[in-house]
Amino acid sequence: MKKTIPRQYKFIIRLGKALHKYGVQSYKIERYLKQVCEIKNIKGTFIDNPTYVNYVFYEEDNTTYNYMKILKPGEINLGGLSHIVEITNKVLDNNLDFSDASDQIDQIDSNTKINRFISFFAFLISGPSFCIILNTNWTTVWATAIAEIFIWLLYIYSDRSDYLSSVLECAVAFFSTLILGVMSCYIPGINISLGILASIIIFIPGLSITTALEEITSNNLSSGTAKFAGAMVSLFKQFFGVILGIMVLKLFLPIQEIAVVDNIPKWLDPIGITLLAGSLIPIFKVRTRDILLCLIIGFISYYTTILLEPAGILLSIFTGTIVIMMVSKYFSKWHHSPKIVFKILGIVMLVPGSKAFISLSSLFGTSSPDTPSNMGLQVVYIFMGIIGGILLSGSLRANRDEIK
């Protein structure tokens, strides 16, 4: 005879799957579910991995309920996560029953969908804004904007094609290289290497690598190692796409090393930061009420590292991460939103992944002061600084606000 699964177990299952889907770290999901169960007097154990979940619930009569399902790796949805936390808080305060809470969780996806028109403008301004931060030149800014249009079309069509979705990172890097390479043959002054970097900045897995290292540091070795491998494969796909694009260009066009004048003034950096942070907000599906604070923490993140740059990259990134964690905690309490919403935007503005990708310029035989010979060591320092800052800020402790 088939047993009916209790409503409280269905709620915990939906909660865990939603947190997984919205890109929360595995160790935080497991702790959060455990905390919710302790408050509601539910006995259970939980395992969350990048591609599957396994939940076991225990009854007083030694009956067990087991739930196991293969899932796709999650993608960041900060708006959905905020709604999840609000629903869970209502359940914990006995203001919402398990059935209604489960129904509300199921409706979150439709409430956090991003309009294609908004996503188009997010892509359109992400690359040019990063060019402004890198202080390239206006020709590169406009060329990058054109490349972003084609990249957005690939991104939209990938939802309809499983094949394109699996090779999306390689495809955007390849077509970005082709578009900017062809344009550079007819329009002088395009900084090809930094233009490619800026046009695919959204796809560079700097945040994914940081998240994976955070999980490994928390001793969640299985999930952390899997996510780290996935992030590195994504980075390799993009390198391959760029190299393939360069090889194809050289077969048909005379791609040569040309001196490029980078003349965007530094005083435009605040505009670039605002535009870049603004473009990430719809990509991460941040709620409207959290947008202003996300922009503020983006500025704090960027300028903390800039002000401490004379102290060295390791110390500046380390201090910047601690400041981000502290400010995120304050914003969370003041604005009643999950801390992770502000933390992620702050970490992204440290640009850990893109720093590694700046070494792309060496593929064109260029020599730039922005591409030092010890780039690999600098990238290691960036990740060391971020993980060290997360550790010393107490983010990895098991506490009642693990998700919040």
N, C-alpha and C positions, 0 to 999 in steps of 0.2 A: 504493500500500500504506500503510495507516494505521500510524503509528509509536506505540510504547508510550511514554508520558510517564514519565521516570525518577522514582523514588520521592522523591528529594530535592526535585525541583521541585514535586511534589504537596504535600509538607510546607510548603514556602515559600508556596505559593498558599493553603493552608488557614490558615496562620499570619497572612498578610496580611489575608485576608477576616475572620478572627476579630477581629483588632485593629480593623479598620474597623467591624465590627458592634458592638464594645464601646465605641465612642465615643472612641478615641484620636485625637489630632490627626494630620492627614495627613502633615505634615513629619516627625513622630516615627515614624510607621509606615515611611515611605520610608527613613529613616536606620537604623532598627532592622533592617529586612530586609536592608539593605546590609551592616550589621555582621555579621549571622548568616551571610550568604553569604561574606563575607571569611574568617570563621573556618573555615567548612566547604569553602573553595576552590570556591565556586560563582560563576560570572560572570552577573550579571544587572542589569537596570535596572528601576526600579519607579516607577509613577505612581499616586497615590491621590487621588481627588477625592470630594466628598460623595456623588456618585451613580454613580460607576463606578471600576473599577481596571484598570490595564494593566501586565502584567508581561512582560518579555522575558528569556529565558535564552539564553546563548551557549555552544556546544560548541567544542572544540578544532578540529574540522574545518569551522568556520564555519557549522554547522547552528544554527538558532535555533528556540526554542519560544516561542510567543506566547500569552499568556492575557489575554483581555479580557472583562469582565462588568459589566453594569449592576446596581448594588446600591442598596438603600434607605439613606438616611443613618443612621449608627449611633446607638445609645442607650447611655448609661453603664451598664456592668455591671462594677463594680470586683472582684467576686468572680471573674467569668469571666476578667478581665484577670490577676488574681493566679495563677490556674491556668495560664493561657497562659505566663506568665513561668517558672513552675516547670517546665513541660513542655519549654520551649525550653532552659532551663539543663541539663536532663538530656540533651538531644540534643547540646548543645555539649560536655558532659563525656563524651560517648560512653557514657552509661549507658542510652540509649534509642535504638532505631533509628527511621528515618524513618516506616516503616509503622505501628508501634505509636503513635508520637507523633501521627500524623495521626488515628488512631482515637480517641485520648484527647481531641484537640481537638474532634472531632465529638460527644463525649459531654458536653462542658462545659455546654451549654444545659440539659440535663435535670438536671444537678447543681446549677445555680444558680437554678432556678425558685423564685419566692416564693409561699408559700401565700397563698390569698385571705384567710384569716383574719388573717394577719399584715399584709397590705397594707391591710386594712380599718382595723386599729388604727393603722397608720402615717398614713393619711389623717385618721383621727378625732382624733389628737393634734397633727398638724402645725399646723392653723389655730389652735386654742385656745392652743397653746404660743407661737405668734407673737404672739397678742393679749396674752399675759402679758409678753413682752419689750417690746411697745409700750406697756405699762402702761395698757391701756384700762379696762374694768370687767368684773365677773363676768357680767353680763347678756350682754354681747357675746361673752364666751368660750363660754357655753352655746349662744347662737344660732349661732355659727360652727361649733360641733361638729355641730349639726343640719344645717347646710348641707353640711358635709363628707360626711355620709352619702349625700346625693343626688349629690354630685360623684363619690364613689367608685363609685356604681352606673353613672354615665355612663362612667367610666374603664374599668370591667370590661366593659361592653357594647361599648365601642369596639373591643375585640379581635375581635368578631364582625361588625362593620359597617365596611366601608371608608369609607362616607360619613361616619359619625359620627367615625371616626378622623381624617378630613381637617378636620373642623370642631370638634374636641374643645375646643381652647382657647377658641373663641368660645362654645361651648355651656356650658362650666363657668362662664365669667364671666357669661353671660346668666342662667342659672338661679340662680347664687349671688346676683346682684343682686335677682332676683324674690323668692327665699326670704327674704332678710334685709329687703328692703323691705316685704313683707307682714307679717312678724313685728314690724317696728318700729311698724306702725300699731296693734298690739294690745298690744305689750309695750314700755313706756317704758324709755328708757335705752340702747338699742342704738346703738352708734357704727357707722353703716352703712358709711361709707367705709373705715374701717380693718378692719371685719368682712369686707368683700368682699376687700380686699387679703390678709388672713390666710387666708381660705378657699381662695384660688387660688394661694397662695405656691409650691406645688410646681410649678405650670405657668409661673411667671414666668421668662423666659429670661435671667436675669442671668448664669448660668454659660455659657450658649451664646454670649452677646455677648462675654464675657471670652475664651472659647476662640477665637472668630473673630478678635478683635483680636490675640490672641497669635500666631495663624497669619499674619496680615497683617504683624505686626512681624517675624516670622521670614522675610519675603520670599516666603512661599507665598501669593501674591496671588490666584491662581485659587480655591483652596480656601477661603481666609480670607474673600474677598469674598462667595462663595456662601453660606457659613455665616452671615456677618453679615446678609446679606439675608434668609435664612431666619429668623433670630432676630428681626429687626425685624418681619417679617410676622407671626410668632407674637405679638409684643407688640401689634401693631395689631389682630389678631383679638380679643385680650382687651379692649382699649379699646373696640372696636366692640360686643362682647358686653355690656359694662357700660353703654355709652350707650344701646344698644337696650333693655336691661332697664329703664333709668330712664324712657325714653320710654313704654314699655308701662305701667309702674307709674303714671305721671302721667295716663294715660287713664282709669284705673279707681279709683285710690286717691288720697287727699289727702296726698301726700308733702310734708312741710313741714320747714323747718329748726328743729330743737329742740335746746336746749342739753343737752349730754351731760356727765355727770360721770365723768371717768376716775380711778378710785380704787385701782387695783391697785398696791401698794407696790413700790418698786424692789428691796427685799430678796428678792423672789420671782424676780428675773431669773435666778439660777442654775438654778432649777427649770425655768423656761421654756427656757433654753438646752439643758439636758439633754434635755428632751422633744423639742425641735425637732431637735437632732442625732440623737436616737434614732429619730425618725420618718424621717429621711433615710437612715438606714443600710439598712433594707430596700428603700427606693426605689432606691438605688444598688447594692443587692445585695452589700453588704460581707460578707466572710467573718466568721464568729463570732470567730475568733482576733484579728481586727483591730478589733473593736468598741470596746474600752476605749480604745485609743490614738486612735481617731477622735473619741471623746467628749472626750478630753483636748485634742486639737488644736482642737476647736470652742471650748472654754473659752479657750484661749490666743489664738485668733484674735479672739474677741469682746472680751475684756478688754484686749488690746493696743490696739485702736482706742479703747476707752472711756477708758483711762488717758491716751492721747495726744490726746484730743479737744480740750483747750485749745490745742494747737499748730495746729489747723486740720484740716479733713477730708482735704486732699491729703496732708499729712505723716503723719497717723495711718493712713490706708489704705496709703500707701507703706511705712511702717515695719512695719505689720501683715503685709503681703505678704512682705516680706523675712524676718520672723520665721517665718512659715508655711513658707517654702521651706527655711529652715535646720532647723527642727524636723522637717519631713517627711523630709529627708535623713537626719537622725539616727535617726528612728524606722524608716526603711527598712533601714538597716544593722543596727540592733539587733534588729529583728523579722523580718528577711528577707522583707519584703513590698515590692511596687513603691511607689516614692515617690509616684506619682500618686494612690494610694489615699488618703493622708493629705492631700496637697496639695489635692485637689478638695473634701474636707469642710471644710478650713480656708478656702478661697476662698469657698465657699458661705456660710459664717457671717459673711463680710463684708457679705453681703446687697447686692450691687451693683444687681441688677435691681429689688428691692422698693423701694429708695429712690426710684427713678424713679416707681414706681407709687403712691407715697404722694400724689402730686399728684391722684389720683382724688378726694380730698375736695373739691377746687374744683368738681367737677361738681355737688355738692349745695349749693353756695353757702355752704359752711362756712368759717370762718376759724380756723385752728389754728396754734399755734406750731411744730408739727411739719411744717408745709407752708409754708416760706418762699417769698418771691416769686422768689428766685434758685435754685429747685429744679433747673432745667435745668443751671445752672453747677455745682451740687454733684454732679450725676450725672456730668458730664464729668470733674470732679476725681476721683471714685471710680474710674472706669475708667483715667484717667491714672495714678493711684496704684498700681493693681493691675499694669498693664502695665509701669510703671517699676520696680516691685519685682521682677517676673519677670525683666526685663532685667538689672538690677544683681545679681541673685542668680546669674546665669550659667546660667539654665535653658534658654536658647535655644542654648547651645553644642552643637556636635556632639561627643558623647562616647560612651563605651562603655555608659553607663548611661542611654541616652535614654529607654527605657521604664521601666527599673527605678527 
